[in-house]
């Protein structure tokens, strides 16, 4: 077996996402692989130290804004526990916008563009926004909950 294949299967959220997208939409959803093997939990102390230094600086008195929109006290849980949703439970991206890829494909999520809703070269944005594919996707999220990889999507933490 190729080493990359073995590594991919080691990510439980990614594997569950891939299985659900195959089962519900008959697509091969592999975009999550670009986010695997993240070592951000090892950087919690450094992030907190940097924020403290900025906050205590006499030269910088602007508010500190984090992206995703989490509070400084949520940094450790955000990076340390993938399953902690920090009291966020709904993806508003499904109802606020779309992402248009360079080739004209329209997707719900810029980070995970596996599910194509349509293409602006063939349909209007209105047709795509009100189309069956987005209705099916929204219904899936309503019925079955967020996708397994949504737990750390910045779109959810807005």
Secondary structure, 3 states (H helix, E strand, C coil): CCHHHHHHHCCHHHHHHHHHHHHHHCCCCCHHHHHCCCCHHHHHHHHHHHHHHHHHCCCCCCCCCCCCCCCHHHHHHHHHCCCCCCCCCCCCHHHHCCEECCCCEEECCCCCCCCEEEECCCCCHHHHHCCHHHHHHHHHHHHHCCCHHHHHCCCCCC
